[in-house]
């Protein structure tokens, strides 16, 4: 019971804790465990105790809790987003979360306290929790009454805290004596404490607490997080958003779970369409962001991408523009949806190249996102990667690992197409398995692109011949970027399925430790030259983008926009990211 610093259980509940740990550590036990009992019986306290011990990094595998969902006041949408965030996957809907978790067969334990107090407990079970139990590697412990119907597990385990066998009477009496509680409440701590639930306040009561403007109207933006959150929670119960609907500040100043649940419960058309759509798009990022100013920029980024042009969306975006922070959206576009991106080079320098799902290559302006043209690609096909070279050639890597070389316009100083084609042949011949990613630098005219393969190796072609290769990852290489550590000196950044980011100067040993490492795959990388050294941007599959200067390890900037980035570029303090519904540009303020 005291292993890995599990906190003690009070009120004689050691037996209940041991039973719960026994279920958690028994692979033969039913995959669903209900913790039941009358109000005040300590169900929530017991699950909080389990979460405290089970999420401790030192917890042994048989006692780990991978994610927990505080269900009180929570709807389906917010539940999906919170679980996805903790499990480090990207999902907006129950189906997407189910698909992501089905891809990873490792044992997963979810804990759901206060399920009875969810916005709609039966819907949360039917649409999310019961389908999740259809995954054979997933286990669920819930605080819930027997009225909630789970079908995926025929005979769940049950821990009824009203049953005296789960409360040691001697320890109970000792606890009551120490704390001055009434021992006649046995075995219910709530009765011993003399506590009872209080009804939630109604909207009129909450509005009466709000500060007033000069005209005497409620000044809701000045009301504070707690009061605004209470209003959104009341709106979720009634389905009426009232004065909350139209002002984006009232969305970002309240707790995101309450806002999400109210929007989900409201009748269609209650909230302005642009705000509702922007909140859904940014939601997986919003739901776990504590700073209102950052939430304002996340929501504004998605409002800027509203198409066709929506005056209400533009006004809402303007309302959020003054929020302080380390980044702000410059522009956002709906489509083309990127499958791969690359910085322009040579004649295309100062442009951003974006390949969509069909393999069509678009040329975008980093300044405003305008599509400046398309590059003719013979027989377009899905691409894994593309790279623009200083000489004016474009290298395409298709979904089957084949490369194709295009020269769409004037050439410039750099490798001419024949030499580039030879270098690509040497690189693909050296690959360990399949070629998966490639990247080139606009600032290295004599260099061919770097190439990453399915075996975890990165390859670099020496000018004049010969290929260098390094084993940088366990598992496939999933992202590459090439920059210049100094004039004419290449620097390669690689990301892998293993979640690691490695830096390598071809011709020297790679850095011994990863530049960064997280427990989900890297999806995109970018390198740029800053005033005091290289700047590195990394995107992972759970939607996090991190911008850092390797020489300043404590100055990282984390950005979440609601979906993973399929491509990144950095140019003069602007971060370009290709999201699942189109590209965006962010101004980095430090």
Residue pairs with C-beta under 8 A, 6 or more apart in sequence:
1 14
1 17
1 18
1 21
2 8
3 60
3 63
4 53
4 56
4 58
4 59
4 60
4 63
5 53
5 56
5 58
6 17
6 49
6 52
6 53
6 56
7 49
7 52
7 53
8 14
9 16
9 17
9 46
9 49
10 175
11 42
11 167
11 171
11 172
11 175
11 189
11 192
12 167
12 168
12 169
12 170
12 171
12 172
12 174
12 175
12 187
13 42
13 45
13 46
13 161
13 166
13 167
13 168
14 168
14 171
15 165
15 166
15 167
15 168
16 42
16 46
16 159
16 161
16 166
16 167
17 46
17 49
17 50
19 159
19 166
20 33
20 35
20 46
20 50
20 141
20 159
21 50
21 63
22 29
23 29
23 33
23 141
23 157
23 159
24 50
24 54
24 62
24 63
24 65
24 109
24 139
24 141
25 62
25 63
29 157
30 153
30 155
30 156
30 157
31 133
31 136
31 138
31 139
31 140
31 152
31 153
32 133
32 139
32 140
32 141
32 142
32 150
32 152
32 153
32 156
32 157
33 139
33 140
33 141
33 142
33 156
33 157
33 158
33 159
34 142
34 143
34 144
34 146
34 156
34 157
34 158
34 159
35 43
35 46
35 47
35 141
35 142
35 143
35 144
35 158
35 159
35 161
36 43
36 143
36 144
36 145
36 146
36 158
36 159
36 160
36 161
36 162
37 43
37 160
37 161
37 162
37 188
38 162
38 188
39 190
39 196
39 197
40 188
40 189
40 190
40 191
40 193
40 195
40 196
41 161
41 162
41 187
41 188
41 189
41 190
42 161
42 188
42 189
42 190
43 113
43 143
43 161
44 113
44 114
44 143
45 189
46 159
46 161
47 68
47 111
47 113
47 141
47 143
48 113
50 65
50 111
50 141
51 65
51 68
51 111
51 113
53 59
53 63
54 63
54 64
54 65
54 109
54 111
55 64
55 65
55 68
59 65
61 107
64 109
65 109
65 110
65 111
66 86
66 87
66 108
66 109
66 110
67 82
67 83
67 86
67 87
67 108
67 110
67 111
68 86
68 110
68 111
68 112
68 113
69 79
69 82
69 83
69 110
69 111
69 112
69 113
70 113
70 114
71 79
71 112
71 113
71 114
71 115
71 117
71 118
71 121
71 124
72 113
72 114
72 117
72 118
73 117
73 118
73 119
73 233
73 236
73 257
73 258
73 261
74 82
74 118
74 119
74 124
74 257
74 261
75 118
75 119
75 120
75 123
75 124
75 236
75 260
75 261
75 264
75 265
76 94
76 120
76 123
76 124
76 127
76 128
76 264
77 92
77 93
77 260
77 261
77 263
77 264
77 280
77 283
78 256
78 257
78 260
78 261
78 264
78 283
78 287
79 118
79 124
79 128
80 91
80 92
80 93
80 94
80 96
80 97
80 128
81 91
81 92
81 260
81 283
81 284
81 287
81 288
82 257
82 287
82 288
83 97
83 110
84 90
84 91
84 96
84 97
84 100
84 284
84 542
85 284
85 287
85 288
85 542
87 100
87 101
87 108
88 518
88 519
88 520
88 540
88 541
88 542
89 97
89 100
89 101
89 520
89 541
89 542
90 96
90 100
90 284
90 541
90 542
90 543
90 563
90 564
91 97
91 99
91 100
91 284
92 280
92 283
92 284
92 562
92 563
94 127
94 128
94 131
97 128
97 132
98 131
98 132
98 134
98 135
101 108
101 132
101 135
101 138
102 135
105 137
106 137
107 137
107 138
107 139
108 135
108 137
108 138
108 139
109 138
109 139
109 140
109 141
110 132
110 138
110 139
110 140
110 141
111 140
111 141
111 142
112 129
112 140
112 141
112 142
112 143
112 144
113 142
113 143
114 143
115 121
115 124
115 125
115 129
115 142
115 143
115 144
115 148
116 143
116 144
116 145
116 148
118 124
119 236
119 237
119 261
119 264
119 265
120 265
121 144
121 148
122 148
122 149
125 148
125 149
125 150
129 140
129 142
129 150
130 150
130 151
130 152
131 152
132 138
132 140
133 140
133 150
133 152
133 153
134 152
142 148
146 158
150 156
159 166
160 166
161 167
161 187
161 188
162 187
162 188
163 187
164 186
164 187
166 187
167 186
167 187
169 186
172 183
172 186
172 187
173 183
175 181
176 182
176 183
176 192
177 183
181 189
181 192
181 193
181 194
182 191
182 192
182 194
183 192
184 191
184 192
185 191
185 192
185 193
186 192
190 196
200 230
200 233
200 234
200 237
201 230
201 234
202 234
203 231
203 234
203 235
203 238
203 242
206 227
206 230
206 231
206 234
207 218
207 231
209 223
209 227
210 218
210 219
210 220
210 222
210 223
210 227
211 218
211 219
211 222
211 223
212 218
212 219
213 219
218 243
220 228
220 231
220 243
220 244
220 247
220 250
221 247
221 249
221 250
221 253
223 231
225 253
225 254
225 255
225 292
228 244
228 250
228 253
228 254
229 254
229 255
229 258
231 242
231 244
231 254
232 244
232 254
232 255
232 258
232 259
232 261
232 262
233 258
233 261
233 262
235 241
235 242
235 244
235 262
235 265
235 266
236 258
236 261
236 262
236 264
236 265
237 265
239 265
239 266
239 267
239 270
240 266
240 270
241 262
241 263
241 266
241 270
241 271
243 250
244 250
244 251
244 262
245 266
245 270
245 271
245 272
245 275
246 272
246 275
247 319
248 275
248 296
248 299
248 300
248 303
248 316
248 319
248 320
249 296
249 319
249 320
251 259
251 275
251 279
251 295
251 299
252 286
252 292
252 295
252 296
252 299
252 320
252 323
253 292
256 283
256 286
256 287
256 288
256 289
256 295
257 287
259 279
260 279
260 283
260 286
260 287
263 271
263 276
263 279
263 280
272 312
272 316
273 310
274 303
274 306
274 310
274 312
274 313
274 316
275 303
275 312
275 313
275 316
277 302
277 306
278 299
278 302
278 303
278 305
278 306
278 313
278 316
279 286
279 299
279 302
281 302
281 305
281 562
281 563
281 581
282 298
282 299
282 301
282 302
282 561
282 562
283 562
284 543
284 560
284 562
284 563
285 298
285 543
285 560
285 561
285 562
286 295
286 298
286 299
286 562
288 560
289 295
289 298
289 560
291 325
292 323
293 323
293 324
293 325
294 323
294 325
296 320
296 323
296 325
297 320
297 323
297 325
297 327
297 328
297 329
298 560
298 561
298 562
299 320
300 316
300 317
300 320
300 321
300 323
300 328
300 329
301 329
301 332
301 561
301 584
301 586
302 332
302 561
302 562
303 313
303 314
303 316
303 317
303 320
304 313
304 317
304 329
304 331
304 332
304 584
305 332
305 333
305 334
305 581
305 582
305 584
306 313
306 334
307 333
307 334
307 335
321 328
325 589
326 557
326 588
326 589
326 590
327 557
327 559
327 575
327 586
327 587
327 588
327 589
328 586
328 587
328 589
329 584
329 585
329 586
329 587
330 368
330 574
330 585
330 586
330 587
331 368
331 369
331 584
331 585
332 369
332 582
332 583
332 584
332 585
333 369
333 582
333 583
333 584
334 581
334 582
335 356
335 581
335 582
336 354
336 356
336 360
336 362
336 371
336 582
336 583
337 356
337 357
337 578
337 580
337 581
337 582
338 354
338 355
338 356
338 566
338 567
338 578
338 579
338 582
338 583
339 355
339 356
339 357
339 359
339 382
339 383
339 384
339 566
340 354
340 355
340 383
340 384
340 385
340 386
340 566
340 567
341 352
341 353
341 354
341 355
341 386
341 524
341 566
341 567
341 568
341 569
341 576
341 578
341 583
342 352
342 353
342 385
342 386
342 387
342 388
342 439
342 440
342 567
342 569
343 352
343 353
343 388
343 442
343 526
343 569
343 571
344 350
344 351
344 352
344 353
344 363
344 388
344 442
345 388
345 389
345 390
345 440
345 441
345 442
346 388
346 389
346 390
346 391
346 392
346 393
346 411
346 412
346 414
346 442
347 392
347 409
347 410
347 411
347 412
348 363
348 388
348 392
348 409
349 390
349 442
350 366
350 571
351 363
351 364
351 365
351 366
351 372
352 363
352 364
352 365
352 366
352 569
352 571
352 576
352 583
353 361
353 362
353 363
353 364
353 375
353 386
353 388
353 394
354 361
354 362
354 364
354 567
354 578
354 583
355 361
355 362
355 383
355 386
355 396
356 362
357 382
358 380
358 381
358 382
359 377
359 380
359 381
359 382
359 383
359 396
359 398
360 374
360 377
360 380
361 374
361 375
361 377
361 386
361 394
361 396
362 371
362 373
362 374
362 375
363 371
363 372
363 373
363 374
363 375
364 370
364 371
364 372
364 583
365 372
366 569
366 571
366 574
366 576
366 585
369 583
369 584
369 585
375 394
375 406
375 408
376 408
377 396
377 406
381 398
381 399
382 398
382 399
383 396
383 397
383 398
383 399
384 397
384 398
384 399
384 401
384 436
384 437
385 396
385 397
385 436
385 437
385 438
385 439
385 480
386 394
386 395
386 396
386 397
386 438
387 394
387 395
387 438
387 439
387 440
387 449
388 394
388 395
388 440
388 442
389 395
389 414
389 415
389 420
389 440
389 448
389 449
390 412
390 413
390 414
390 440
390 442
390 443
390 444
390 445
391 411
391 412
391 413
391 414
391 415
391 416
391 417
391 420
391 445
392 407
392 408
392 409
392 410
392 411
392 412
392 414
393 405
393 406
393 407
393 411
393 415
393 417
393 420
394 405
394 406
394 407
394 408
395 403
395 404
395 405
395 406
395 420
395 424
395 438
395 440
395 449
396 403
396 404
396 405
396 406
397 403
397 435
397 436
397 437
397 438
398 404
401 428
401 434
401 435
401 436
403 424
403 428
403 435
403 438
405 417
405 420
405 421
405 424
407 417
411 417
412 445
413 445
414 445
414 446
415 423
415 445
415 446
415 447
415 448
420 448
423 448
423 461
424 448
424 449
426 461
426 465
426 467
427 435
427 438
427 448
427 449
427 451
427 459
427 461
427 467
428 435
428 451
430 459
430 467
430 469
431 451
431 453
431 454
431 455
431 457
431 459
432 453
432 454
432 455
432 456
432 457
432 469
433 453
433 454
433 455
433 476
434 453
434 454
435 451
435 452
435 453
436 452
436 453
436 454
436 476
436 477
436 478
437 451
437 452
437 477
437 478
437 479
437 480
438 449
438 450
438 451
438 452
438 480
439 449
439 450
439 480
439 481
439 482
439 492
439 525
440 447
440 448
440 449
440 450
440 482
441 447
441 482
441 483
441 484
441 490
441 527
443 483
443 484
443 487
443 529
444 482
444 484
444 488
444 490
446 463
447 460
447 461
447 463
447 482
447 490
448 461
449 482
450 458
450 459
450 460
450 480
450 482
450 490
450 492
450 506
451 458
451 459
451 480
452 458
452 459
452 476
452 477
452 478
452 479
452 480
452 494
453 459
453 476
453 477
454 476
454 477
455 471
455 476
456 471
456 472
456 473
456 474
456 475
456 476
456 477
456 496
456 498
457 469
457 470
457 471
457 472
457 477
458 469
458 470
458 472
458 477
458 480
458 492
458 494
458 502
458 504
459 467
459 468
459 469
460 467
460 468
460 469
460 490
460 492
460 506
461 467
461 468
462 468
462 506
462 507
468 506
468 507
470 504
470 510
472 494
472 496
472 500
472 502
472 504
472 510
473 494
473 496
473 497
473 498
473 500
473 502
474 496
474 498
474 500
475 496
475 497
475 498
476 496
476 497
477 494
477 495
477 496
477 497
478 495
478 496
478 497
478 521
478 522
478 523
479 494
479 495
479 496
479 522
479 523
479 524
479 525
479 538
479 539
480 492
480 493
480 494
480 495
480 525
481 492
481 493
481 525
481 526
481 527
481 536
481 568
482 490
482 491
482 492
482 493
482 527
483 490
483 491
483 493
483 527
483 528
483 529
483 534
484 490
484 491
484 529
485 491
485 505
485 534
489 505
490 505
490 506
491 503
491 504
491 505
491 527
491 534
492 503
492 504
492 505
492 506
493 501
493 502
493 503
493 504
493 515
493 525
493 527
493 536
494 501
494 502
494 504
494 525
495 501
495 502
495 521
495 522
495 523
495 524
495 525
495 538
496 502
496 521
496 522
497 521
497 522
498 521
499 517
499 518
499 519
499 520
499 521
499 522
499 540
500 514
500 516
500 517
500 522
501 514
501 515
501 516
501 517
501 522
501 525
501 536
501 538
502 510
502 511
502 514
502 515
503 510
503 511
503 515
503 536
503 550
504 510
504 511
515 536
515 548
515 550
516 536
516 538
516 546
516 548
518 540
518 542
518 544
520 540
520 541
520 542
521 540
521 541
522 538
522 539
522 540
522 541
523 539
523 540
523 541
523 564
523 565
523 566
524 537
524 538
524 539
524 565
524 566
524 567
524 568
524 577
524 578
525 536
525 537
525 538
525 539
525 568
526 536
526 537
526 568
526 569
526 570
526 575
526 576
527 534
527 535
527 536
527 537
527 570
528 534
528 535
528 537
528 570
528 571
528 572
529 535
530 549
532 549
532 551
532 552
533 549
533 550
533 551
534 549
534 550
534 551
535 547
535 548
535 549
535 570
536 547
536 548
536 549
536 550
537 545
537 546
537 547
537 568
537 570
537 575
538 545
538 546
538 548
538 568
539 545
539 564
539 565
539 568
539 577
540 546
540 564
541 564
542 564
543 560
543 561
543 562
543 563
543 564
543 565
544 558
544 559
544 560
545 558
545 559
545 560
545 561
545 565
545 568
545 575
545 577
546 556
546 557
546 558
546 559
547 556
547 557
547 559
547 570
547 575
547 588
548 555
548 556
548 557
549 555
555 590
557 588
557 590
559 575
559 586
561 577
561 579
561 584
562 579
563 579
563 580
563 581
564 579
564 580
565 577
565 578
565 579
566 578
566 579
566 580
567 576
567 577
567 578
568 575
568 576
568 577
568 578
569 575
569 576
570 576
573 587
573 588
574 585
574 586
574 587
574 588
575 585
575 586
575 588
576 583
576 584
576 585
577 583
577 584
577 585
577 586
